[in-house]
Amino acid sequence: MSTVDDIVSAAGRLDPDEFVLLRTELDRLEERLWDAELAETSAEMDRANLTDDEIDQMVLRRRREGRT
């Protein structure tokens, strides 16, 4: 059984108040991870001296490629 399976199984046994607390803590963790990823991506774009317009073009290109 994987760690995720273990966590989901344990979460299923929580009482409702503990489950809400778990969700809150997971939301906080996700936000911290998102902030760290955003900071690293922003630093990479700054090091590459990319403009906002160039970044927008990269995003549009990636979205188009993702649809095919």
mmCIF file of the N, C-alpha and C atoms, coordinates in Angstrom:
data_MODEL
# 
_entry.id   MODEL 
# 
loop_
_atom_site.group_PDB 
_atom_site.id 
_atom_site.type_symbol 
_atom_site.label_atom_id 
_atom_site.label_alt_id 
_atom_site.label_comp_id 
_atom_site.label_asym_id 
_atom_site.label_entity_id 
_atom_site.label_seq_id 
_atom_site.pdbx_PDB_ins_code 
_atom_site.Cartn_x 
_atom_site.Cartn_y 
_atom_site.Cartn_z 
_atom_site.occupancy 
_atom_site.B_iso_or_equiv 
_atom_site.pdbx_formal_charge 
_atom_site.auth_seq_id 
_atom_site.auth_comp_id 
_atom_site.auth_asym_id 
_atom_site.auth_atom_id 
_atom_site.pdbx_PDB_model_num 
ATOM 1   N N  . MET A 1 1  ? 0.854   -1.182 0.000   1.00 0.00 ? 1  MET A N  1 
ATOM 2   C CA . MET A 1 1  ? 0.000   0.000  0.000   1.00 0.00 ? 1  MET A CA 1 
ATOM 3   C C  . MET A 1 1  ? 0.901   1.247  0.000   1.00 0.00 ? 1  MET A C  1 
ATOM 4   N N  . SER A 1 2  ? 0.549   2.237  -0.801  1.00 0.00 ? 2  SER A N  1 
ATOM 5   C CA . SER A 1 2  ? 1.358   3.448  -0.892  1.00 0.00 ? 2  SER A CA 1 
ATOM 6   C C  . SER A 1 2  ? 1.060   4.393  0.278   1.00 0.00 ? 2  SER A C  1 
ATOM 7   N N  . THR A 1 3  ? 1.926   5.355  0.452   1.00 0.00 ? 3  THR A N  1 
ATOM 8   C CA . THR A 1 3  ? 1.732   6.358  1.498   1.00 0.00 ? 3  THR A CA 1 
ATOM 9   C C  . THR A 1 3  ? 0.418   7.093  1.304   1.00 0.00 ? 3  THR A C  1 
ATOM 10  N N  . VAL A 1 4  ? 0.094   7.423  0.072   1.00 0.00 ? 4  VAL A N  1 
ATOM 11  C CA . VAL A 1 4  ? -1.162  8.135  -0.197  1.00 0.00 ? 4  VAL A CA 1 
ATOM 12  C C  . VAL A 1 4  ? -2.346  7.259  0.200   1.00 0.00 ? 4  VAL A C  1 
ATOM 13  N N  . ASP A 1 5  ? -2.282  5.987  -0.139  1.00 0.00 ? 5  ASP A N  1 
ATOM 14  C CA . ASP A 1 5  ? -3.363  5.072  0.251   1.00 0.00 ? 5  ASP A CA 1 
ATOM 15  C C  . ASP A 1 5  ? -3.499  5.016  1.775   1.00 0.00 ? 5  ASP A C  1 
ATOM 16  N N  . ASP A 1 6  ? -2.367  4.972  2.465   1.00 0.00 ? 6  ASP A N  1 
ATOM 17  C CA . ASP A 1 6  ? -2.384  4.956  3.933   1.00 0.00 ? 6  ASP A CA 1 
ATOM 18  C C  . ASP A 1 6  ? -3.038  6.212  4.489   1.00 0.00 ? 6  ASP A C  1 
ATOM 19  N N  . ILE A 1 7  ? -2.691  7.353  3.923   1.00 0.00 ? 7  ILE A N  1 
ATOM 20  C CA . ILE A 1 7  ? -3.245  8.626  4.396   1.00 0.00 ? 7  ILE A CA 1 
ATOM 21  C C  . ILE A 1 7  ? -4.747  8.677  4.145   1.00 0.00 ? 7  ILE A C  1 
ATOM 22  N N  . VAL A 1 8  ? -5.166  8.278  2.960   1.00 0.00 ? 8  VAL A N  1 
ATOM 23  C CA . VAL A 1 8  ? -6.597  8.295  2.624   1.00 0.00 ? 8  VAL A CA 1 
ATOM 24  C C  . VAL A 1 8  ? -7.362  7.342  3.543   1.00 0.00 ? 8  VAL A C  1 
ATOM 25  N N  . SER A 1 9  ? -6.790  6.199  3.786   1.00 0.00 ? 9  SER A N  1 
ATOM 26  C CA . SER A 1 9  ? -7.437  5.235  4.671   1.00 0.00 ? 9  SER A CA 1 
ATOM 27  C C  . SER A 1 9  ? -7.576  5.813  6.082   1.00 0.00 ? 9  SER A C  1 
ATOM 28  N N  . ALA A 1 10 ? -6.516  6.428  6.589   1.00 0.00 ? 10 ALA A N  1 
ATOM 29  C CA . ALA A 1 10 ? -6.566  7.030  7.928   1.00 0.00 ? 10 ALA A CA 1 
ATOM 30  C C  . ALA A 1 10 ? -7.555  8.192  7.957   1.00 0.00 ? 10 ALA A C  1 
ATOM 31  N N  . ALA A 1 11 ? -7.586  8.986  6.896   1.00 0.00 ? 11 ALA A N  1 
ATOM 32  C CA . ALA A 1 11 ? -8.510  10.121 6.844   1.00 0.00 ? 11 ALA A CA 1 
ATOM 33  C C  . ALA A 1 11 ? -9.956  9.646  6.885   1.00 0.00 ? 11 ALA A C  1 
ATOM 34  N N  . GLY A 1 12 ? -10.220 8.496  6.304   1.00 0.00 ? 12 GLY A N  1 
ATOM 35  C CA . GLY A 1 12 ? -11.564 7.943  6.305   1.00 0.00 ? 12 GLY A CA 1 
ATOM 36  C C  . GLY A 1 12 ? -12.047 7.535  7.689   1.00 0.00 ? 12 GLY A C  1 
ATOM 37  N N  . ARG A 1 13 ? -11.118 7.372  8.601   1.00 0.00 ? 13 ARG A N  1 
ATOM 38  C CA . ARG A 1 13 ? -11.478 6.981  9.969   1.00 0.00 ? 13 ARG A CA 1 
ATOM 39  C C  . ARG A 1 13 ? -11.571 8.175  10.922  1.00 0.00 ? 13 ARG A C  1 
ATOM 40  N N  . LEU A 1 14 ? -11.275 9.379  10.440  1.00 0.00 ? 14 LEU A N  1 
ATOM 41  C CA . LEU A 1 14 ? -11.323 10.563 11.291  1.00 0.00 ? 14 LEU A CA 1 
ATOM 42  C C  . LEU A 1 14 ? -12.760 10.966 11.586  1.00 0.00 ? 14 LEU A C  1 
ATOM 43  N N  . ASP A 1 15 ? -12.945 11.575 12.761  1.00 0.00 ? 15 ASP A N  1 
ATOM 44  C CA . ASP A 1 15 ? -14.267 12.152 13.023  1.00 0.00 ? 15 ASP A CA 1 
ATOM 45  C C  . ASP A 1 15 ? -14.363 13.458 12.224  1.00 0.00 ? 15 ASP A C  1 
ATOM 46  N N  . PRO A 1 16 ? -15.555 13.978 12.024  1.00 0.00 ? 16 PRO A N  1 
ATOM 47  C CA . PRO A 1 16 ? -15.733 15.144 11.144  1.00 0.00 ? 16 PRO A CA 1 
ATOM 48  C C  . PRO A 1 16 ? -14.865 16.349 11.520  1.00 0.00 ? 16 PRO A C  1 
ATOM 49  N N  . ASP A 1 17 ? -14.710 16.644 12.806  1.00 0.00 ? 17 ASP A N  1 
ATOM 50  C CA . ASP A 1 17 ? -13.884 17.797 13.196  1.00 0.00 ? 17 ASP A CA 1 
ATOM 51  C C  . ASP A 1 17 ? -12.415 17.595 12.829  1.00 0.00 ? 17 ASP A C  1 
ATOM 52  N N  . GLU A 1 18 ? -11.917 16.379 13.047  1.00 0.00 ? 18 GLU A N  1 
ATOM 53  C CA . GLU A 1 18 ? -10.534 16.091 12.688  1.00 0.00 ? 18 GLU A CA 1 
ATOM 54  C C  . GLU A 1 18 ? -10.346 16.114 11.180  1.00 0.00 ? 18 GLU A C  1 
ATOM 55  N N  . PHE A 1 19 ? -11.357 15.659 10.444  1.00 0.00 ? 19 PHE A N  1 
ATOM 56  C CA . PHE A 1 19 ? -11.267 15.670 8.986   1.00 0.00 ? 19 PHE A CA 1 
ATOM 57  C C  . PHE A 1 19 ? -11.162 17.103 8.469   1.00 0.00 ? 19 PHE A C  1 
ATOM 58  N N  . VAL A 1 20 ? -11.951 18.006 9.028   1.00 0.00 ? 20 VAL A N  1 
ATOM 59  C CA . VAL A 1 20 ? -11.891 19.415 8.633   1.00 0.00 ? 20 VAL A CA 1 
ATOM 60  C C  . VAL A 1 20 ? -10.505 19.981 8.953   1.00 0.00 ? 20 VAL A C  1 
ATOM 61  N N  . LEU A 1 21 ? -9.959  19.630 10.117  1.00 0.00 ? 21 LEU A N  1 
ATOM 62  C CA . LEU A 1 21 ? -8.624  20.089 10.481  1.00 0.00 ? 21 LEU A CA 1 
ATOM 63  C C  . LEU A 1 21 ? -7.588  19.567 9.491   1.00 0.00 ? 21 LEU A C  1 
ATOM 64  N N  . LEU A 1 22 ? -7.709  18.296 9.103   1.00 0.00 ? 22 LEU A N  1 
ATOM 65  C CA . LEU A 1 22 ? -6.798  17.725 8.111   1.00 0.00 ? 22 LEU A CA 1 
ATOM 66  C C  . LEU A 1 22 ? -6.877  18.489 6.804   1.00 0.00 ? 22 LEU A C  1 
ATOM 67  N N  . ARG A 1 23 ? -8.090  18.757 6.334   1.00 0.00 ? 23 ARG A N  1 
ATOM 68  C CA . ARG A 1 23 ? -8.264  19.503 5.080   1.00 0.00 ? 23 ARG A CA 1 
ATOM 69  C C  . ARG A 1 23 ? -7.617  20.880 5.173   1.00 0.00 ? 23 ARG A C  1 
ATOM 70  N N  . THR A 1 24 ? -7.794  21.539 6.314   1.00 0.00 ? 24 THR A N  1 
ATOM 71  C CA . THR A 1 24 ? -7.209  22.863 6.515   1.00 0.00 ? 24 THR A CA 1 
ATOM 72  C C  . THR A 1 24 ? -5.690  22.793 6.444   1.00 0.00 ? 24 THR A C  1 
ATOM 73  N N  . GLU A 1 25 ? -5.111  21.807 7.109   1.00 0.00 ? 25 GLU A N  1 
ATOM 74  C CA . GLU A 1 25 ? -3.651  21.658 7.094   1.00 0.00 ? 25 GLU A CA 1 
ATOM 75  C C  . GLU A 1 25 ? -3.137  21.299 5.698   1.00 0.00 ? 25 GLU A C  1 
ATOM 76  N N  . LEU A 1 26 ? -3.862  20.450 4.984   1.00 0.00 ? 26 LEU A N  1 
ATOM 77  C CA . LEU A 1 26 ? -3.464  20.119 3.614   1.00 0.00 ? 26 LEU A CA 1 
ATOM 78  C C  . LEU A 1 26 ? -3.555  21.336 2.702   1.00 0.00 ? 26 LEU A C  1 
ATOM 79  N N  . ASP A 1 27 ? -4.565  22.171 2.906   1.00 0.00 ? 27 ASP A N  1 
ATOM 80  C CA . ASP A 1 27 ? -4.685  23.411 2.128   1.00 0.00 ? 27 ASP A CA 1 
ATOM 81  C C  . ASP A 1 27 ? -3.500  24.321 2.394   1.00 0.00 ? 27 ASP A C  1 
ATOM 82  N N  . ARG A 1 28 ? -3.096  24.417 3.670   1.00 0.00 ? 28 ARG A N  1 
ATOM 83  C CA . ARG A 1 28 ? -1.927  25.253 4.018   1.00 0.00 ? 28 ARG A CA 1 
ATOM 84  C C  . ARG A 1 28 ? -0.663  24.710 3.369   1.00 0.00 ? 28 ARG A C  1 
ATOM 85  N N  . LEU A 1 29 ? -0.505  23.395 3.409   1.00 0.00 ? 29 LEU A N  1 
ATOM 86  C CA . LEU A 1 29 ? 0.659   22.772 2.783   1.00 0.00 ? 29 LEU A CA 1 
ATOM 87  C C  . LEU A 1 29 ? 0.676   23.041 1.286   1.00 0.00 ? 29 LEU A C  1 
ATOM 88  N N  . GLU A 1 30 ? -0.473  22.882 0.631   1.00 0.00 ? 30 GLU A N  1 
ATOM 89  C CA . GLU A 1 30 ? -0.555  23.137 -0.804  1.00 0.00 ? 30 GLU A CA 1 
ATOM 90  C C  . GLU A 1 30 ? -0.182  24.582 -1.123  1.00 0.00 ? 30 GLU A C  1 
ATOM 91  N N  . GLU A 1 31 ? -0.644  25.511 -0.302  1.00 0.00 ? 31 GLU A N  1 
ATOM 92  C CA . GLU A 1 31 ? -0.332  26.920 -0.535  1.00 0.00 ? 31 GLU A CA 1 
ATOM 93  C C  . GLU A 1 31 ? 1.169   27.183 -0.390  1.00 0.00 ? 31 GLU A C  1 
ATOM 94  N N  . ARG A 1 32 ? 1.796   26.572 0.618   1.00 0.00 ? 32 ARG A N  1 
ATOM 95  C CA . ARG A 1 32 ? 3.249   26.753 0.788   1.00 0.00 ? 32 ARG A CA 1 
ATOM 96  C C  . ARG A 1 32 ? 4.007   26.181 -0.399  1.00 0.00 ? 32 ARG A C  1 
ATOM 97  N N  . LEU A 1 33 ? 3.592   24.995 -0.871  1.00 0.00 ? 33 LEU A N  1 
ATOM 98  C CA . LEU A 1 33 ? 4.248   24.397 -2.031  1.00 0.00 ? 33 LEU A CA 1 
ATOM 99  C C  . LEU A 1 33 ? 4.057   25.247 -3.282  1.00 0.00 ? 33 LEU A C  1 
ATOM 100 N N  . TRP A 1 34 ? 2.839   25.776 -3.459  1.00 0.00 ? 34 TRP A N  1 
ATOM 101 C CA . TRP A 1 34 ? 2.544   26.631 -4.601  1.00 0.00 ? 34 TRP A CA 1 
ATOM 102 C C  . TRP A 1 34 ? 3.412   27.896 -4.560  1.00 0.00 ? 34 TRP A C  1 
ATOM 103 N N  . ASP A 1 35 ? 3.498   28.508 -3.374  1.00 0.00 ? 35 ASP A N  1 
ATOM 104 C CA . ASP A 1 35 ? 4.306   29.721 -3.232  1.00 0.00 ? 35 ASP A CA 1 
ATOM 105 C C  . ASP A 1 35 ? 5.774   29.454 -3.555  1.00 0.00 ? 35 ASP A C  1 
ATOM 106 N N  . ALA A 1 36 ? 6.285   28.307 -3.100  1.00 0.00 ? 36 ALA A N  1 
ATOM 107 C CA . ALA A 1 36 ? 7.682   27.955 -3.374  1.00 0.00 ? 36 ALA A CA 1 
ATOM 108 C C  . ALA A 1 36 ? 7.899   27.738 -4.871  1.00 0.00 ? 36 ALA A C  1 
ATOM 109 N N  . GLU A 1 37 ? 6.971   27.055 -5.515  1.00 0.00 ? 37 GLU A N  1 
ATOM 110 C CA . GLU A 1 37 ? 7.082   26.816 -6.955  1.00 0.00 ? 37 GLU A CA 1 
ATOM 111 C C  . GLU A 1 37 ? 6.988   28.127 -7.733  1.00 0.00 ? 37 GLU A C  1 
ATOM 112 N N  . LEU A 1 38 ? 6.079   28.997 -7.323  1.00 0.00 ? 38 LEU A N  1 
ATOM 113 C CA . LEU A 1 38 ? 5.934   30.291 -7.976  1.00 0.00 ? 38 LEU A CA 1 
ATOM 114 C C  . LEU A 1 38 ? 7.206   31.117 -7.836  1.00 0.00 ? 38 LEU A C  1 
ATOM 115 N N  . ALA A 1 39 ? 7.788   31.118 -6.642  1.00 0.00 ? 39 ALA A N  1 
ATOM 116 C CA . ALA A 1 39 ? 9.018   31.883 -6.416  1.00 0.00 ? 39 ALA A CA 1 
ATOM 117 C C  . ALA A 1 39 ? 10.145  31.366 -7.308  1.00 0.00 ? 39 ALA A C  1 
ATOM 118 N N  . GLU A 1 40 ? 10.273  30.049 -7.411  1.00 0.00 ? 40 GLU A N  1 
ATOM 119 C CA . GLU A 1 40 ? 11.326  29.477 -8.252  1.00 0.00 ? 40 GLU A CA 1 
ATOM 120 C C  . GLU A 1 40 ? 11.084  29.789 -9.726  1.00 0.00 ? 40 GLU A C  1 
ATOM 121 N N  . THR A 1 41 ? 9.858   29.654 -10.174 1.00 0.00 ? 41 THR A N  1 
ATOM 122 C CA . THR A 1 41 ? 9.533   29.951 -11.574 1.00 0.00 ? 41 THR A CA 1 
ATOM 123 C C  . THR A 1 41 ? 9.769   31.431 -11.881 1.00 0.00 ? 41 THR A C  1 
ATOM 124 N N  . SER A 1 42 ? 9.366   32.297 -10.970 1.00 0.00 ? 42 SER A N  1 
ATOM 125 C CA . SER A 1 42 ? 9.579   33.739 -11.164 1.00 0.00 ? 42 SER A CA 1 
ATOM 126 C C  . SER A 1 42 ? 11.066  34.054 -11.237 1.00 0.00 ? 42 SER A C  1 
ATOM 127 N N  . ALA A 1 43 ? 11.855  33.414 -10.380 1.00 0.00 ? 43 ALA A N  1 
ATOM 128 C CA . ALA A 1 43 ? 13.304  33.638 -10.396 1.00 0.00 ? 43 ALA A CA 1 
ATOM 129 C C  . ALA A 1 43 ? 13.904  33.161 -11.718 1.00 0.00 ? 43 ALA A C  1 
ATOM 130 N N  . GLU A 1 44 ? 13.433  32.019 -12.221 1.00 0.00 ? 44 GLU A N  1 
ATOM 131 C CA . GLU A 1 44 ? 13.923  31.517 -13.510 1.00 0.00 ? 44 GLU A CA 1 
ATOM 132 C C  . GLU A 1 44 ? 13.602  32.503 -14.630 1.00 0.00 ? 44 GLU A C  1 
ATOM 133 N N  . MET A 1 45 ? 12.404  33.033 -14.622 1.00 0.00 ? 45 MET A N  1 
ATOM 134 C CA . MET A 1 45 ? 12.009  33.990 -15.662 1.00 0.00 ? 45 MET A CA 1 
ATOM 135 C C  . MET A 1 45 ? 12.834  35.276 -15.549 1.00 0.00 ? 45 MET A C  1 
ATOM 136 N N  . ASP A 1 46 ? 13.106  35.711 -14.332 1.00 0.00 ? 46 ASP A N  1 
ATOM 137 C CA . ASP A 1 46 ? 13.934  36.903 -14.138 1.00 0.00 ? 46 ASP A CA 1 
ATOM 138 C C  . ASP A 1 46 ? 15.356  36.655 -14.646 1.00 0.00 ? 46 ASP A C  1 
ATOM 139 N N  . ARG A 1 47 ? 15.911  35.479 -14.320 1.00 0.00 ? 47 ARG A N  1 
ATOM 140 C CA . ARG A 1 47 ? 17.277  35.163 -14.777 1.00 0.00 ? 47 ARG A CA 1 
ATOM 141 C C  . ARG A 1 47 ? 17.351  35.102 -16.296 1.00 0.00 ? 47 ARG A C  1 
ATOM 142 N N  . ALA A 1 48 ? 16.256  34.692 -16.920 1.00 0.00 ? 48 ALA A N  1 
ATOM 143 C CA . ALA A 1 48 ? 16.222  34.600 -18.381 1.00 0.00 ? 48 ALA A CA 1 
ATOM 144 C C  . ALA A 1 48 ? 15.882  35.940 -19.030 1.00 0.00 ? 48 ALA A C  1 
ATOM 145 N N  . ASN A 1 49 ? 15.635  36.964 -18.195 1.00 0.00 ? 49 ASN A N  1 
ATOM 146 C CA . ASN A 1 49 ? 15.295  38.304 -18.685 1.00 0.00 ? 49 ASN A CA 1 
ATOM 147 C C  . ASN A 1 49 ? 14.091  38.297 -19.631 1.00 0.00 ? 49 ASN A C  1 
ATOM 148 N N  . LEU A 1 50 ? 13.091  37.481 -19.295 1.00 0.00 ? 50 LEU A N  1 
ATOM 149 C CA . LEU A 1 50 ? 11.895  37.412 -20.117 1.00 0.00 ? 50 LEU A CA 1 
ATOM 150 C C  . LEU A 1 50 ? 10.916  38.518 -19.722 1.00 0.00 ? 50 LEU A C  1 
ATOM 151 N N  . THR A 1 51 ? 10.282  39.096 -20.718 1.00 0.00 ? 51 THR A N  1 
ATOM 152 C CA . THR A 1 51 ? 9.255   40.100 -20.459 1.00 0.00 ? 51 THR A CA 1 
ATOM 153 C C  . THR A 1 51 ? 7.925   39.409 -20.198 1.00 0.00 ? 51 THR A C  1 
ATOM 154 N N  . ASP A 1 52 ? 6.968   40.149 -19.665 1.00 0.00 ? 52 ASP A N  1 
ATOM 155 C CA . ASP A 1 52 ? 5.633   39.590 -19.445 1.00 0.00 ? 52 ASP A CA 1 
ATOM 156 C C  . ASP A 1 52 ? 5.025   39.112 -20.754 1.00 0.00 ? 52 ASP A C  1 
ATOM 157 N N  . ASP A 1 53 ? 5.231   39.862 -21.827 1.00 0.00 ? 53 ASP A N  1 
ATOM 158 C CA . ASP A 1 53 ? 4.687   39.456 -23.132 1.00 0.00 ? 53 ASP A CA 1 
ATOM 159 C C  . ASP A 1 53 ? 5.303   38.137 -23.603 1.00 0.00 ? 53 ASP A C  1 
ATOM 160 N N  . GLU A 1 54 ? 6.598   37.961 -23.384 1.00 0.00 ? 54 GLU A N  1 
ATOM 161 C CA . GLU A 1 54 ? 7.246   36.707 -23.776 1.00 0.00 ? 54 GLU A CA 1 
ATOM 162 C C  . GLU A 1 54 ? 6.715   35.532 -22.947 1.00 0.00 ? 54 GLU A C  1 
ATOM 163 N N  . ILE A 1 55 ? 6.510   35.776 -21.671 1.00 0.00 ? 55 ILE A N  1 
ATOM 164 C CA . ILE A 1 55 ? 5.953   34.737 -20.801 1.00 0.00 ? 55 ILE A CA 1 
ATOM 165 C C  . ILE A 1 55 ? 4.547   34.381 -21.256 1.00 0.00 ? 55 ILE A C  1 
ATOM 166 N N  . ASP A 1 56 ? 3.740   35.390 -21.576 1.00 0.00 ? 56 ASP A N  1 
ATOM 167 C CA . ASP A 1 56 ? 2.380   35.144 -22.071 1.00 0.00 ? 56 ASP A CA 1 
ATOM 168 C C  . ASP A 1 56 ? 2.409   34.283 -23.329 1.00 0.00 ? 56 ASP A C  1 
ATOM 169 N N  . GLN A 1 57 ? 3.324   34.562 -24.239 1.00 0.00 ? 57 GLN A N  1 
ATOM 170 C CA . GLN A 1 57 ? 3.441   33.780 -25.466 1.00 0.00 ? 57 GLN A CA 1 
ATOM 171 C C  . GLN A 1 57 ? 3.815   32.333 -25.164 1.00 0.00 ? 57 GLN A C  1 
ATOM 172 N N  . MET A 1 58 ? 4.720   32.128 -24.191 1.00 0.00 ? 58 MET A N  1 
ATOM 173 C CA . MET A 1 58 ? 5.105   30.771 -23.800 1.00 0.00 ? 58 MET A CA 1 
ATOM 174 C C  . MET A 1 58 ? 3.898   30.006 -23.251 1.00 0.00 ? 58 MET A C  1 
ATOM 175 N N  . VAL A 1 59 ? 3.110   30.677 -22.423 1.00 0.00 ? 59 VAL A N  1 
ATOM 176 C CA . VAL A 1 59 ? 1.928   30.043 -21.831 1.00 0.00 ? 59 VAL A CA 1 
ATOM 177 C C  . VAL A 1 59 ? 0.921   29.681 -22.917 1.00 0.00 ? 59 VAL A C  1 
ATOM 178 N N  . LEU A 1 60 ? 0.666   30.605 -23.829 1.00 0.00 ? 60 LEU A N  1 
ATOM 179 C CA . LEU A 1 60 ? -0.281  30.335 -24.922 1.00 0.00 ? 60 LEU A CA 1 
ATOM 180 C C  . LEU A 1 60 ? 0.174   29.163 -25.774 1.00 0.00 ? 60 LEU A C  1 
ATOM 181 N N  . ARG A 1 61 ? 1.465   29.119 -26.091 1.00 0.00 ? 61 ARG A N  1 
ATOM 182 C CA . ARG A 1 61 ? 2.005   28.024 -26.892 1.00 0.00 ? 61 ARG A CA 1 
ATOM 183 C C  . ARG A 1 61 ? 1.828   26.690 -26.174 1.00 0.00 ? 61 ARG A C  1 
ATOM 184 N N  . ARG A 1 62 ? 2.114   26.670 -24.876 1.00 0.00 ? 62 ARG A N  1 
ATOM 185 C CA . ARG A 1 62 ? 1.992   25.431 -24.118 1.00 0.00 ? 62 ARG A CA 1 
ATOM 186 C C  . ARG A 1 62 ? 0.537   24.976 -24.026 1.00 0.00 ? 62 ARG A C  1 
ATOM 187 N N  . ARG A 1 63 ? -0.377  25.923 -23.888 1.00 0.00 ? 63 ARG A N  1 
ATOM 188 C CA . ARG A 1 63 ? -1.805  25.573 -23.850 1.00 0.00 ? 63 ARG A CA 1 
ATOM 189 C C  . ARG A 1 63 ? -2.256  24.967 -25.174 1.00 0.00 ? 63 ARG A C  1 
ATOM 190 N N  . ARG A 1 64 ? -1.805  25.581 -26.282 1.00 0.00 ? 64 ARG A N  1 
ATOM 191 C CA . ARG A 1 64 ? -2.170  25.046 -27.595 1.00 0.00 ? 64 ARG A CA 1 
ATOM 192 C C  . ARG A 1 64 ? -1.614  23.631 -27.769 1.00 0.00 ? 64 ARG A C  1 
ATOM 193 N N  . GLU A 1 65 ? -0.371  23.420 -27.369 1.00 0.00 ? 65 GLU A N  1 
ATOM 194 C CA . GLU A 1 65 ? 0.256   22.101 -27.509 1.00 0.00 ? 65 GLU A CA 1 
ATOM 195 C C  . GLU A 1 65 ? -0.453  21.071 -26.641 1.00 0.00 ? 65 GLU A C  1 
ATOM 196 N N  . GLY A 1 66 ? -0.980  21.504 -25.498 1.00 0.00 ? 66 GLY A N  1 
ATOM 197 C CA . GLY A 1 66 ? -1.650  20.593 -24.587 1.00 0.00 ? 66 GLY A CA 1 
ATOM 198 C C  . GLY A 1 66 ? -2.992  20.108 -25.094 1.00 0.00 ? 66 GLY A C  1 
ATOM 199 N N  . ARG A 1 67 ? -3.579  20.842 -26.027 1.00 0.00 ? 67 ARG A N  1 
ATOM 200 C CA . ARG A 1 67 ? -4.894  20.483 -26.562 1.00 0.00 ? 67 ARG A CA 1 
ATOM 201 C C  . ARG A 1 67 ? -4.802  19.454 -27.674 1.00 0.00 ? 67 ARG A C  1 
ATOM 202 N N  . THR A 1 68 ? -3.621  19.229 -28.215 1.00 0.00 ? 68 THR A N  1 
ATOM 203 C CA . THR A 1 68 ? -3.500  18.293 -29.350 1.00 0.00 ? 68 THR A CA 1 
ATOM 204 C C  . THR A 1 68 ? -3.148  16.910 -28.884 1.00 0.00 ? 68 THR A C  1 
# 
